Amino acid sequence: MAHATPAPLTQLSEEEGLFYSTVQQYAEETIGPQVRAMDEAQQFAGGLVESIFGLGLMGIEIPERSGGAGGSFFDAVLAIEAISTVDPAVAVLVDVHNTLCVNAVRRWGNPAQLQAWLPRLAAGTVGAYALSEAGAGSDAFALQTRAEKVAGGFLLNGRKLWISNAREAGLFIVFATLDPAAGYRGITAFLVEKDTPGFTLGRKEDKLGIRASSTCELILDGCRIPEENLLGKPGKGYKIAIETLNEGRIGIGAQMLGLAEGAWGHASRYARQRRQFGKPIAEFQAVQFALAEMATEIQAARLMVYNAARLKDAGRPYVREAAMTKYFASQVAERVASQCVEIFGGNGFVREYPAEKYYRDAKVGKIYEGTSNMQLATIAKQVLGGK
Ligand SMILES: Cc1cc2nc3c(=O)[nH]c(=O)nc-3n(C[C@H](O)[C@H](O)[C@H](O)COP(=O)(O)OP(=O)(O)OC[C@H]3O[C@@H](n4cnc5c(N)ncnc54)[C@H](O)[C@@H]3O)c2cc1C
């Protein structure tokens, strides 16, 4: 019996290959020269967000009829990977917007919400995703932000913490509880526009890594949301959060993969140039083995990221793979970035060279969208069974 041979996981279609190299080239040429200044200024360069929208990278999975690129989740993963090779901080903007905000709207938005929001999210409105609070991180469903039903809509009161894209965003998906006594079954998602009275940005965090990406507190003080901004059904916010974060984790895996690839590229180029004992350090077997080990780990992470994304696009179960991917790729990123610092020697320890920034940026991969322990908890449930 003749069998069709499945394509190797890392084999990109012609369109995927072209898309990846276009984004990579944009990242090298446009983002690359600004990376250090943006890290130091703790903000994106003027015009950068607009240029990312201009390239179509903020509407990757939004249908063409709504102004998007009509691409796949795998395309979004490729874009996040390609940008992260140059600047993981810029990749967070694209990642949170596409894999969390746009996907939540696409999946749970009613026809009027899709019509109102998808064209804006594709064209110029940055999206953010507000689940975490001071007392609700790993235990996200312990959130305290209150939603109260009032005539014609809802009143939101509370504070959100750690919200990526907050300074740039025009639309926030905010999770609040309609009924604290109902536990996770009270959690409800709302579409909150930046200019809504009662909604303000609080403190902006001064971070170890991905410093150009804004991470802020949100303050909801009598913030009145019209009825039509309820996303999904009352009490179903927990489902929206779980499902978007499952998908988002593959995006973070891609960010960590790209970061590791970027660090490896710098380390290997530096090793060929830097001479000690009369020859390039790349001629020492110890340095070669370090680079070989890094490349091997990167390849393993790439296979996991691509497999999880392709499973998602194929409509197959991917929760276990997504958690494993984020868990593993964030470890690889940290190890590769650390080794990159060492290959650069003293130059790895100073800001003039790129190594130290990759090292700082890698750390967050083990923290956001579920810490490594939370990924292990998901993986354990999946592989051992039980509730
Ligand atoms: C830069 C950045 C950007 C972020 N962006 C967003 C965003 O856009 N939107 C958003 O909603 N959130 C965002 N977050 C929040 C992020 O998701 C949380 O920080 C994360 O979920 C961890 O929560 P926590 O910080 O409260 O840590 P905690 O939950 O307090 O965890 C502290 C430690 O305890 C461990 N731990 C906790 N519970 C358990 C357990 N049951 N078993 C074993 N170990 C446990 C954790 O693994 C961790 O090591 C962001 C965070 C950062 C740092």
The ligand as a Tripos MOL2 file, in Angstrom:
@<TRIPOS>MOLECULE
LIG
   53    58     1     0     0
SMALL
NO_CHARGES

@<TRIPOS>ATOM
      1 C1          7.0900   40.9510   32.0460 C.3       1 LIG1
      2 C2          5.7770   40.3610   32.4180 C.ar      1 LIG1
      3 C3          4.6870   40.5140   31.5830 C.ar      1 LIG1
      4 C4          3.4480   39.9840   31.9400 C.ar      1 LIG1
      5 N1          2.3690   40.1920   31.1100 N.ar      1 LIG1
      6 C5          1.1320   39.8110   31.5340 C.ar      1 LIG1
      7 C6         -0.0270   40.1530   30.7630 C.ar      1 LIG1
      8 O1          0.0590   40.7530   29.6820 O.2       1 LIG1
      9 N2         -1.2510   39.8070   31.2540 N.ar      1 LIG1
     10 C7         -1.3990   39.1500   32.4420 C.ar      1 LIG1
     11 O2         -2.5400   38.8760   32.8170 O.2       1 LIG1
     12 N3         -0.3110   38.8030   33.1820 N.ar      1 LIG1
     13 C8          0.9390   39.1230   32.7660 C.ar      1 LIG1
     14 N4          2.0480   38.8010   33.5140 N.ar      1 LIG1
     15 C9          1.8670   38.1130   34.8010 C.3       1 LIG1
     16 C10         2.3740   36.6860   34.7980 C.3       1 LIG1
     17 O3          1.5330   35.8670   34.0700 O.3       1 LIG1
     18 C11         2.5540   36.2600   36.2670 C.3       1 LIG1
     19 O4          3.6540   36.9740   36.7810 O.3       1 LIG1
     20 C12         2.7580   34.7670   36.4020 C.3       1 LIG1
     21 O5          1.5990   34.0640   36.1000 O.3       1 LIG1
     22 C13         3.2350   34.3760   37.8100 C.3       1 LIG1
     23 O6          2.4180   34.9400   38.7950 O.3       1 LIG1
     24 P1          3.0840   35.7010   40.0340 P.3       1 LIG1
     25 O7          4.0260   36.7050   39.4830 O.co2     1 LIG1
     26 O8          2.0040   36.1780   40.9180 O.co2     1 LIG1
     27 O9          3.9510   34.6030   40.7590 O.3       1 LIG1
     28 P2          3.3990   33.5820   41.8830 P.3       1 LIG1
     29 O10         2.1700   32.9230   41.4140 O.co2     1 LIG1
     30 O11         3.4000   34.2620   43.1940 O.co2     1 LIG1
     31 O12         4.5610   32.5050   41.8750 O.3       1 LIG1
     32 C14         5.7750   32.6590   42.6250 C.3       1 LIG1
     33 C15         6.5050   31.3080   42.6260 C.3       1 LIG1
     34 O13         5.6850   30.3320   43.2990 O.3       1 LIG1
     35 C16         5.5050   29.2170   42.4620 C.3       1 LIG1
     36 N5          4.1540   28.6390   42.6760 N.ar      1 LIG1
     37 C17         2.9750   29.3070   42.8600 C.ar      1 LIG1
     38 N6          1.9810   28.4340   43.0080 N.ar      1 LIG1
     39 C18         2.5230   27.1890   42.9240 C.ar      1 LIG1
     40 C19         2.0090   25.8680   42.9980 C.ar      1 LIG1
     41 N7          0.6960   25.6270   43.1720 N.pl3     1 LIG1
     42 N8          2.8720   24.8320   42.8700 N.ar      1 LIG1
     43 C20         4.1930   25.0510   42.6770 C.ar      1 LIG1
     44 N9          4.7320   26.2840   42.5910 N.ar      1 LIG1
     45 C21         3.9210   27.3340   42.7150 C.ar      1 LIG1
     46 C22         5.6330   29.7450   41.0380 C.3       1 LIG1
     47 O14         5.9780   28.7180   40.1140 O.3       1 LIG1
     48 C23         6.7580   30.7630   41.2240 C.3       1 LIG1
     49 O15         7.9930   30.1220   41.1670 O.3       1 LIG1
     50 C24         3.3090   39.2800   33.1470 C.ar      1 LIG1
     51 C25         4.4240   39.1120   33.9900 C.ar      1 LIG1
     52 C26         5.6380   39.6430   33.6400 C.ar      1 LIG1
     53 C27         6.8090   39.4720   34.5690 C.3       1 LIG1
@<TRIPOS>BOND
     1     1     2 1
     2     2     3 ar
     3     2    52 ar
     4     3     4 ar
     5     4     5 ar
     6     4    50 ar
     7     5     6 ar
     8     6     7 ar
     9     6    13 1
    10     7     8 2
    11     7     9 ar
    12     9    10 ar
    13    10    11 2
    14    10    12 ar
    15    12    13 ar
    16    13    14 ar
    17    14    15 1
    18    14    50 ar
    19    15    16 1
    20    16    17 1
    21    16    18 1
    22    18    19 1
    23    18    20 1
    24    20    21 1
    25    20    22 1
    26    22    23 1
    27    23    24 1
    28    24    25 2
    29    24    26 1
    30    24    27 1
    31    27    28 1
    32    28    29 2
    33    28    30 1
    34    28    31 1
    35    31    32 1
    36    32    33 1
    37    33    34 1
    38    33    48 1
    39    34    35 1
    40    35    36 1
    41    35    46 1
    42    36    37 ar
    43    36    45 ar
    44    37    38 ar
    45    38    39 ar
    46    39    40 ar
    47    39    45 ar
    48    40    41 1
    49    40    42 ar
    50    42    43 ar
    51    43    44 ar
    52    44    45 ar
    53    46    47 1
    54    46    48 1
    55    48    49 1
    56    50    51 ar
    57    51    52 ar
    58    52    53 1
@<TRIPOS>SUBSTRUCTURE
     1 LIG1         1 GROUP 0 **** ****
